[in-house]
Amino acid sequence: MTADGETQVTAPTPPPPSDQPRTGGSSPAEADRIASDQEDAFAEKPHVYAAGALVGGFVFAKVLGALFGSDDD
């Protein structure tokens, strides 16, 4: 803090230069190969995810109906 009560902000210091060359990430083709090598649970059982989405939507609709529905009895 300075004498007048304000906090002084300093800029962050950059990291020191490295002798290692920077790789910038992976190419799109390499990322696609990596993704295709990994197992995809959705691709194995998509019907389970679709059923879960339908049940979740039904429950959500029931909760909204209970909270904000009309009181017509």
Biotite code that builds the C-alpha atoms (Angstrom):
import biotite.structure as struc

atoms = struc.array([
    struc.Atom([0.000, 0.000, 0.000], chain_id="A", res_id=1, res_name="MET", atom_name="CA", element="C"),
    struc.Atom([1.118, 3.514, -0.688], chain_id="A", res_id=2, res_name="THR", atom_name="CA", element="C"),
    struc.Atom([0.942, 6.394, 1.760], chain_id="A", res_id=3, res_name="ALA", atom_name="CA", element="C"),
    struc.Atom([-2.479, 7.507, 0.497], chain_id="A", res_id=4, res_name="ASP", atom_name="CA", element="C"),
    struc.Atom([-4.021, 4.025, 1.041], chain_id="A", res_id=5, res_name="GLY", atom_name="CA", element="C"),
    struc.Atom([-4.060, 2.795, -2.562], chain_id="A", res_id=6, res_name="GLU", atom_name="CA", element="C"),
    struc.Atom([-2.683, -0.613, -3.545], chain_id="A", res_id=7, res_name="THR", atom_name="CA", element="C"),
    struc.Atom([0.081, -0.555, -6.119], chain_id="A", res_id=8, res_name="GLN", atom_name="CA", element="C"),
    struc.Atom([-0.268, -3.090, -8.946], chain_id="A", res_id=9, res_name="VAL", atom_name="CA", element="C"),
    struc.Atom([2.777, -4.404, -10.815], chain_id="A", res_id=10, res_name="THR", atom_name="CA", element="C"),
    struc.Atom([2.831, -6.263, -14.117], chain_id="A", res_id=11, res_name="ALA", atom_name="CA", element="C"),
    struc.Atom([3.655, -9.987, -13.993], chain_id="A", res_id=12, res_name="PRO", atom_name="CA", element="C"),
    struc.Atom([7.182, -10.942, -14.956], chain_id="A", res_id=13, res_name="THR", atom_name="CA", element="C"),
    struc.Atom([7.506, -13.149, -18.038], chain_id="A", res_id=14, res_name="PRO", atom_name="CA", element="C"),
    struc.Atom([9.125, -16.575, -17.677], chain_id="A", res_id=15, res_name="PRO", atom_name="CA", element="C"),
    struc.Atom([12.847, -16.745, -18.444], chain_id="A", res_id=16, res_name="PRO", atom_name="CA", element="C"),
    struc.Atom([13.766, -17.844, -21.978], chain_id="A", res_id=17, res_name="PRO", atom_name="CA", element="C"),
    struc.Atom([14.211, -21.552, -22.431], chain_id="A", res_id=18, res_name="SER", atom_name="CA", element="C"),
    struc.Atom([16.784, -23.489, -24.454], chain_id="A", res_id=19, res_name="ASP", atom_name="CA", element="C"),
    struc.Atom([14.062, -25.985, -25.429], chain_id="A", res_id=20, res_name="GLN", atom_name="CA", element="C"),
    struc.Atom([12.233, -25.256, -28.710], chain_id="A", res_id=21, res_name="PRO", atom_name="CA", element="C"),
    struc.Atom([8.546, -24.566, -28.214], chain_id="A", res_id=22, res_name="ARG", atom_name="CA", element="C"),
    struc.Atom([6.215, -27.027, -29.892], chain_id="A", res_id=23, res_name="THR", atom_name="CA", element="C"),
    struc.Atom([2.958, -25.017, -30.165], chain_id="A", res_id=24, res_name="GLY", atom_name="CA", element="C"),
    struc.Atom([0.690, -28.045, -29.677], chain_id="A", res_id=25, res_name="GLY", atom_name="CA", element="C"),
    struc.Atom([-0.350, -30.776, -32.065], chain_id="A", res_id=26, res_name="SER", atom_name="CA", element="C"),
    struc.Atom([-1.539, -30.602, -35.629], chain_id="A", res_id=27, res_name="SER", atom_name="CA", element="C"),
    struc.Atom([-5.218, -31.254, -36.386], chain_id="A", res_id=28, res_name="PRO", atom_name="CA", element="C"),
    struc.Atom([-4.324, -34.567, -38.022], chain_id="A", res_id=29, res_name="ALA", atom_name="CA", element="C"),
    struc.Atom([-2.343, -35.673, -34.965], chain_id="A", res_id=30, res_name="GLU", atom_name="CA", element="C"),
    struc.Atom([-5.176, -34.632, -32.642], chain_id="A", res_id=31, res_name="ALA", atom_name="CA", element="C"),
    struc.Atom([-7.632, -36.644, -34.767], chain_id="A", res_id=32, res_name="ASP", atom_name="CA", element="C"),
    struc.Atom([-5.391, -39.720, -34.537], chain_id="A", res_id=33, res_name="ARG", atom_name="CA", element="C"),
    struc.Atom([-5.135, -39.345, -30.765], chain_id="A", res_id=34, res_name="ILE", atom_name="CA", element="C"),
    struc.Atom([-8.913, -38.958, -30.445], chain_id="A", res_id=35, res_name="ALA", atom_name="CA", element="C"),
    struc.Atom([-9.618, -42.001, -32.601], chain_id="A", res_id=36, res_name="SER", atom_name="CA", element="C"),
    struc.Atom([-7.279, -44.123, -30.484], chain_id="A", res_id=37, res_name="ASP", atom_name="CA", element="C"),
    struc.Atom([-9.238, -43.351, -27.314], chain_id="A", res_id=38, res_name="GLN", atom_name="CA", element="C"),
    struc.Atom([-12.364, -45.310, -26.431], chain_id="A", res_id=39, res_name="GLU", atom_name="CA", element="C"),
    struc.Atom([-15.637, -43.455, -26.817], chain_id="A", res_id=40, res_name="ASP", atom_name="CA", element="C"),
    struc.Atom([-18.314, -44.605, -24.373], chain_id="A", res_id=41, res_name="ALA", atom_name="CA", element="C"),
    struc.Atom([-21.031, -42.783, -26.329], chain_id="A", res_id=42, res_name="PHE", atom_name="CA", element="C"),
    struc.Atom([-20.162, -44.648, -29.538], chain_id="A", res_id=43, res_name="ALA", atom_name="CA", element="C"),
    struc.Atom([-20.506, -47.979, -27.722], chain_id="A", res_id=44, res_name="GLU", atom_name="CA", element="C"),
    struc.Atom([-23.930, -47.310, -26.129], chain_id="A", res_id=45, res_name="LYS", atom_name="CA", element="C"),
    struc.Atom([-25.621, -44.213, -27.567], chain_id="A", res_id=46, res_name="PRO", atom_name="CA", element="C"),
    struc.Atom([-29.097, -45.464, -26.597], chain_id="A", res_id=47, res_name="HIS", atom_name="CA", element="C"),
    struc.Atom([-28.211, -45.202, -22.898], chain_id="A", res_id=48, res_name="VAL", atom_name="CA", element="C"),
    struc.Atom([-27.337, -41.514, -23.262], chain_id="A", res_id=49, res_name="TYR", atom_name="CA", element="C"),
    struc.Atom([-30.466, -40.826, -25.325], chain_id="A", res_id=50, res_name="ALA", atom_name="CA", element="C"),
    struc.Atom([-32.673, -42.576, -22.757], chain_id="A", res_id=51, res_name="ALA", atom_name="CA", element="C"),
    struc.Atom([-31.004, -40.646, -19.959], chain_id="A", res_id=52, res_name="GLY", atom_name="CA", element="C"),
    struc.Atom([-31.660, -37.362, -21.744], chain_id="A", res_id=53, res_name="ALA", atom_name="CA", element="C"),
    struc.Atom([-35.340, -38.249, -22.223], chain_id="A", res_id=54, res_name="LEU", atom_name="CA", element="C"),
    struc.Atom([-35.802, -39.280, -18.598], chain_id="A", res_id=55, res_name="VAL", atom_name="CA", element="C"),
    struc.Atom([-33.985, -36.161, -17.415], chain_id="A", res_id=56, res_name="GLY", atom_name="CA", element="C"),
    struc.Atom([-36.207, -33.966, -19.574], chain_id="A", res_id=57, res_name="GLY", atom_name="CA", element="C"),
    struc.Atom([-39.337, -35.676, -18.230], chain_id="A", res_id=58, res_name="PHE", atom_name="CA", element="C"),
    struc.Atom([-38.238, -35.218, -14.610], chain_id="A", res_id=59, res_name="VAL", atom_name="CA", element="C"),
    struc.Atom([-37.324, -31.582, -15.283], chain_id="A", res_id=60, res_name="PHE", atom_name="CA", element="C"),
    struc.Atom([-40.765, -30.959, -16.812], chain_id="A", res_id=61, res_name="ALA", atom_name="CA", element="C"),
    struc.Atom([-42.495, -32.557, -13.816], chain_id="A", res_id=62, res_name="LYS", atom_name="CA", element="C"),
    struc.Atom([-40.493, -30.445, -11.371], chain_id="A", res_id=63, res_name="VAL", atom_name="CA", element="C"),
    struc.Atom([-41.309, -27.261, -13.294], chain_id="A", res_id=64, res_name="LEU", atom_name="CA", element="C"),
    struc.Atom([-44.964, -28.272, -13.409], chain_id="A", res_id=65, res_name="GLY", atom_name="CA", element="C"),
    struc.Atom([-45.001, -28.854, -9.667], chain_id="A", res_id=66, res_name="ALA", atom_name="CA", element="C"),
    struc.Atom([-43.308, -25.528, -8.955], chain_id="A", res_id=67, res_name="LEU", atom_name="CA", element="C"),
    struc.Atom([-45.078, -23.248, -11.430], chain_id="A", res_id=68, res_name="PHE", atom_name="CA", element="C"),
    struc.Atom([-48.132, -25.227, -12.535], chain_id="A", res_id=69, res_name="GLY", atom_name="CA", element="C"),
    struc.Atom([-51.668, -23.969, -12.168], chain_id="A", res_id=70, res_name="SER", atom_name="CA", element="C"),
    struc.Atom([-53.804, -24.947, -9.183], chain_id="A", res_id=71, res_name="ASP", atom_name="CA", element="C"),
    struc.Atom([-56.788, -26.152, -11.239], chain_id="A", res_id=72, res_name="ASP", atom_name="CA", element="C"),
    struc.Atom([-58.294, -28.925, -9.144], chain_id="A", res_id=73, res_name="ASP", atom_name="CA", element="C"),
])
